Amino acid sequence: MPAISLFVVGYLGHEFISPPPFDLATIFKDSSQLVPLIFILSPGADPLNGLLKFADTKKKAETCKAVSLGQGQGEKAEAAIRDAQKAGNWVVLQNCHLAVSWMGTLEKVCEDMMASTTTHRDFRLWLTSYPSENFPVSVLQNGVKMTNEAPKGLRSNVSNSFLVDPINNPSFFNGTSAPKKFRKLLFGLCFFHAVI
């Protein structure tokens, strides 16, 4: 462990050098129908599967609409947002960094959303983007920002595997007739995944 890490652990504690586990439920508590939730992407991390599982826990999986932005998808994305605002559904706009020409429209849509008094309280707008100078600053400033970097190192990667669904679900983890064999196999699978 580097000297600075030892210093921080000695004076502040180990939790100040270890990133907290990524928890969408905690992040969701900070959101509202008027504030977009922004995933700042990093290589090797894709939040969509985790988001869809979280949507399932909130009974929004069937009505969560994902639009992968790119050429010609702007109108489709805007229509999905307008419909979801009325119905109280969720919209995920993926890869905002690829729709440079549509970012001005996204900014306007978000401004209208924040000023709206008719937006359904269950509506949520989720955005994913790699860091980009073309992403609207006002959307960034007003949104809930989060990043989920791929774990660095073997130990972090294996530990992270045990924190995701379904492994972190006690009924899955303990619901076996051969717990010793199951846990060995599960660890082997998580270790293999971490190495790959």
DRENDO-1510 file (C-alpha; in Angstrom, 1 decimal, always signed):
<recs>
REC; n; res; u; v; w
REC; 1; MET; +0.0; +0.0; +0.0 .
REC; 2; PRO; +1.4; +3.4; -0.9 .
REC; 3; ALA; +2.6; +5.7; +1.9 .
REC; 4; ILE; -0.2; +8.2; +1.4 .
REC; 5; SER; -2.8; +5.4; +1.6 .
REC; 6; LEU; -1.3; +4.3; +4.9 .
REC; 7; PHE; -1.5; +7.8; +6.1 .
REC; 8; VAL; -5.1; +8.2; +5.2 .
REC; 9; VAL; -6.0; +4.8; +6.7 .
REC; 10; GLY; -4.1; +5.7; +9.9 .
REC; 11; TYR; -5.9; +9.1; +10.5 .
REC; 12; LEU; -9.2; +8.7; +8.8 .
REC; 13; GLY; -10.0; +5.0; +8.3 .
REC; 14; HIS; -10.0; +2.4; +5.6 .
REC; 15; GLU; -13.4; +3.5; +4.2 .
REC; 16; PHE; -11.6; +6.7; +2.9 .
REC; 17; ILE; -9.5; +4.7; +0.4 .
REC; 18; SER; -12.0; +2.1; -0.7 .
REC; 19; PRO; -14.8; +3.2; -3.0 .
REC; 20; PRO; -18.3; +2.5; -1.7 .
REC; 21; PRO; -20.3; -0.2; -3.6 .
REC; 22; PHE; -22.4; +1.2; -6.4 .
REC; 23; ASP; -26.0; +1.3; -5.1 .
REC; 24; LEU; -28.7; +2.6; -7.4 .
REC; 25; ALA; -31.3; +2.6; -4.6 .
REC; 26; THR; -29.4; +5.1; -2.6 .
REC; 27; ILE; -28.8; +7.3; -5.7 .
REC; 28; PHE; -32.4; +7.1; -6.7 .
REC; 29; LYS; -33.4; +8.6; -3.3 .
REC; 30; ASP; -31.7; +11.8; -4.5 .
REC; 31; SER; -33.7; +12.1; -7.7 .
REC; 32; SER; -37.0; +13.5; -8.7 .
REC; 33; GLN; -39.1; +13.7; -11.8 .
REC; 34; LEU; -37.6; +17.1; -12.6 .
REC; 35; VAL; -33.9; +16.1; -12.3 .
REC; 36; PRO; -32.1; +13.8; -14.8 .
REC; 37; LEU; -29.9; +11.0; -13.6 .
REC; 38; ILE; -26.6; +10.9; -15.5 .
REC; 39; PHE; -24.3; +7.9; -15.8 .
REC; 40; ILE; -20.8; +9.1; -16.7 .
REC; 41; LEU; -19.4; +6.1; -18.4 .
REC; 42; SER; -16.0; +4.6; -18.1 .
REC; 43; PRO; -14.4; +1.8; -20.1 .
REC; 44; GLY; -15.5; -1.7; -19.1 .
REC; 45; ALA; -18.6; -0.5; -17.2 .
REC; 46; ASP; -22.1; -0.7; -18.7 .
REC; 47; PRO; -24.9; +0.4; -16.3 .
REC; 48; LEU; -27.9; -0.6; -18.4 .
REC; 49; ASN; -28.3; -4.2; -17.0 .
REC; 50; GLY; -28.0; -2.9; -13.4 .
REC; 51; LEU; -30.5; -0.2; -14.2 .
REC; 52; LEU; -33.0; -2.6; -15.7 .
REC; 53; LYS; -32.7; -4.9; -12.7 .
REC; 54; PHE; -33.3; -1.8; -10.4 .
REC; 55; ALA; -36.3; -0.8; -12.6 .
REC; 56; ASP; -37.7; -4.3; -12.0 .
REC; 57; THR; -37.5; -3.7; -8.2 .
REC; 58; LYS; -39.4; -0.5; -8.7 .
REC; 59; LYS; -42.0; -2.1; -11.0 .
REC; 60; LYS; -40.8; +0.0; -13.9 .
REC; 61; ALA; -39.1; -2.7; -16.0 .
REC; 62; GLU; -42.0; -3.1; -18.5 .
REC; 63; THR; -42.4; +0.6; -19.0 .
REC; 64; CYS; -38.7; +1.6; -19.0 .
REC; 65; LYS; -37.8; +2.7; -22.6 .
REC; 66; ALA; -34.2; +2.6; -23.7 .
REC; 67; VAL; -33.1; +4.7; -26.7 .
REC; 68; SER; -29.6; +4.3; -28.0 .
REC; 69; LEU; -28.7; +7.7; -29.4 .
REC; 70; GLY; -27.0; +8.1; -32.7 .
REC; 71; GLN; -27.9; +9.2; -36.2 .
REC; 72; GLY; -31.6; +9.9; -36.5 .
REC; 73; GLN; -32.7; +8.8; -33.0 .
REC; 74; GLY; -33.3; +12.3; -31.6 .
REC; 75; GLU; -36.9; +12.5; -32.6 .
REC; 76; LYS; -37.6; +9.1; -31.2 .
REC; 77; ALA; -35.9; +10.0; -27.9 .
REC; 78; GLU; -37.8; +13.3; -27.6 .
REC; 79; ALA; -41.1; +11.5; -28.2 .
REC; 80; ALA; -40.3; +8.8; -25.6 .
REC; 81; ILE; -39.5; +11.5; -23.0 .
REC; 82; ARG; -42.8; +13.4; -23.7 .
REC; 83; ASP; -44.8; +10.2; -23.5 .
REC; 84; ALA; -43.1; +9.0; -20.3 .
REC; 85; GLN; -43.5; +12.4; -18.6 .
REC; 86; LYS; -47.3; +12.0; -18.9 .
REC; 87; ALA; -47.5; +8.3; -18.0 .
REC; 88; GLY; -44.8; +8.3; -15.2 .
REC; 89; ASN; -42.5; +5.9; -17.0 .
REC; 90; TRP; -38.7; +5.9; -17.2 .
REC; 91; VAL; -36.6; +6.7; -20.3 .
REC; 92; VAL; -32.9; +5.8; -20.7 .
REC; 93; LEU; -31.0; +7.7; -23.3 .
REC; 94; GLN; -27.8; +5.8; -24.0 .
REC; 95; ASN; -24.6; +7.2; -25.5 .
REC; 96; CYS; -25.4; +10.9; -25.4 .
REC; 97; HIS; -21.9; +11.6; -26.5 .
REC; 98; LEU; -22.7; +10.2; -30.0 .
REC; 99; ALA; -25.6; +12.6; -30.6 .
REC; 100; VAL; -23.6; +15.8; -30.7 .
REC; 101; SER; -26.1; +17.6; -33.0 .
REC; 102; TRP; -29.0; +16.7; -30.7 .
REC; 103; MET; -27.4; +17.9; -27.4 .
REC; 104; GLY; -29.0; +21.4; -27.8 .
REC; 105; THR; -32.4; +19.7; -28.1 .
REC; 106; LEU; -31.6; +17.6; -25.0 .
REC; 107; GLU; -30.8; +20.8; -23.1 .
REC; 108; LYS; -34.1; +22.4; -24.1 .
REC; 109; VAL; -36.0; +19.2; -23.2 .
REC; 110; CYS; -34.4; +19.2; -19.7 .
REC; 111; GLU; -35.1; +22.9; -19.2 .
REC; 112; ASP; -38.8; +22.3; -20.1 .
REC; 113; MET; -38.9; +19.3; -17.8 .
REC; 114; MET; -37.5; +21.2; -14.9 .
REC; 115; ALA; -40.1; +24.0; -15.4 .
REC; 116; SER; -43.0; +21.7; -15.9 .
REC; 117; THR; -45.8; +21.4; -13.3 .
REC; 118; THR; -47.5; +18.5; -15.1 .
REC; 119; THR; -44.7; +15.9; -15.1 .
REC; 120; HIS; -45.8; +12.7; -13.5 .
REC; 121; ARG; -44.0; +12.2; -10.1 .
REC; 122; ASP; -42.8; +8.7; -11.1 .
REC; 123; PHE; -41.1; +9.9; -14.3 .
REC; 124; ARG; -37.3; +9.6; -14.5 .
REC; 125; LEU; -34.9; +10.5; -17.2 .
REC; 126; TRP; -31.6; +8.5; -17.2 .
REC; 127; LEU; -28.7; +9.5; -19.4 .
REC; 128; THR; -25.5; +7.7; -20.2 .
REC; 129; SER; -22.5; +9.4; -21.7 .
REC; 130; TYR; -18.7; +9.2; -21.9 .
REC; 131; PRO; -17.1; +12.5; -20.8 .
REC; 132; SER; -17.7; +14.9; -23.7 .
REC; 133; GLU; -17.2; +18.7; -24.1 .
REC; 134; ASN; -20.5; +18.7; -26.2 .
REC; 135; PHE; -22.7; +17.5; -23.3 .
REC; 136; PRO; -24.9; +20.4; -22.1 .
REC; 137; VAL; -23.4; +22.0; -19.0 .
REC; 138; SER; -26.8; +23.0; -17.6 .
REC; 139; VAL; -27.9; +19.4; -17.7 .
REC; 140; LEU; -24.8; +18.3; -15.9 .
REC; 141; GLN; -25.1; +21.0; -13.3 .
REC; 142; ASN; -28.8; +20.2; -12.5 .
REC; 143; GLY; -28.6; +16.4; -12.8 .
REC; 144; VAL; -27.6; +13.7; -10.4 .
REC; 145; LYS; -24.2; +12.5; -11.6 .
REC; 146; MET; -22.8; +9.0; -11.0 .
REC; 147; THR; -20.0; +6.8; -12.3 .
REC; 148; ASN; -19.4; +3.1; -12.0 .
REC; 149; GLU; -15.8; +2.4; -12.9 .
REC; 150; ALA; -14.8; -1.2; -13.5 .
REC; 151; PRO; -13.0; -2.5; -10.4 .
REC; 152; LYS; -9.2; -2.4; -10.5 .
REC; 153; GLY; -7.4; -5.4; -9.3 .
REC; 154; LEU; -8.4; -9.0; -8.7 .
REC; 155; ARG; -9.6; -8.6; -5.1 .
REC; 156; SER; -11.8; -5.6; -6.0 .
REC; 157; ASN; -13.2; -7.5; -9.0 .
REC; 158; VAL; -14.1; -10.6; -7.0 .
REC; 159; SER; -15.5; -8.6; -4.1 .
REC; 160; ASN; -17.6; -6.6; -6.6 .
REC; 161; SER; -19.1; -9.8; -8.0 .
REC; 162; PHE; -20.5; -10.7; -4.6 .
REC; 163; LEU; -22.2; -7.3; -4.3 .
REC; 164; VAL; -24.4; -7.6; -7.5 .
REC; 165; ASP; -27.7; -9.3; -8.0 .
REC; 166; PRO; -28.5; -12.2; -7.8 .
REC; 167; ILE; -25.4; -13.2; -5.7 .
REC; 168; ASN; -26.1; -10.5; -3.1 .
REC; 169; ASN; -29.7; -11.8; -2.7 .
REC; 170; PRO; -29.8; -14.0; +0.5 .
REC; 171; SER; -32.5; -16.3; -0.9 .
REC; 172; PHE; -30.3; -17.1; -3.9 .
REC; 173; PHE; -27.0; -17.3; -1.9 .
REC; 174; ASN; -28.5; -19.5; +0.9 .
REC; 175; GLY; -31.2; -21.3; -1.1 .
REC; 176; THR; -29.3; -24.4; -2.0 .
REC; 177; SER; -29.2; -28.0; -0.7 .
REC; 178; ALA; -25.4; -28.2; -1.0 .
REC; 179; PRO; -24.2; -24.8; +0.3 .
REC; 180; LYS; -20.5; -25.8; +0.6 .
REC; 181; LYS; -20.2; -27.0; -3.0 .
REC; 182; PHE; -22.3; -24.1; -4.3 .
REC; 183; ARG; -20.1; -21.5; -2.6 .
REC; 184; LYS; -17.0; -23.1; -3.9 .
REC; 185; LEU; -18.4; -23.1; -7.4 .
REC; 186; LEU; -19.6; -19.5; -7.1 .
REC; 187; PHE; -16.3; -18.3; -5.9 .
REC; 188; GLY; -14.6; -20.2; -8.8 .
REC; 189; LEU; -16.9; -18.6; -11.3 .
REC; 190; CYS; -16.4; -15.1; -9.8 .
REC; 191; PHE; -12.6; -15.6; -9.7 .
REC; 192; PHE; -12.7; -16.7; -13.4 .
REC; 193; HIS; -14.8; -13.7; -14.3 .
REC; 194; ALA; -12.3; -11.4; -12.5 .
REC; 195; VAL; -9.3; -12.9; -14.3 .
REC; 196; ILE; -11.0; -12.6; -17.7 .
</recs>
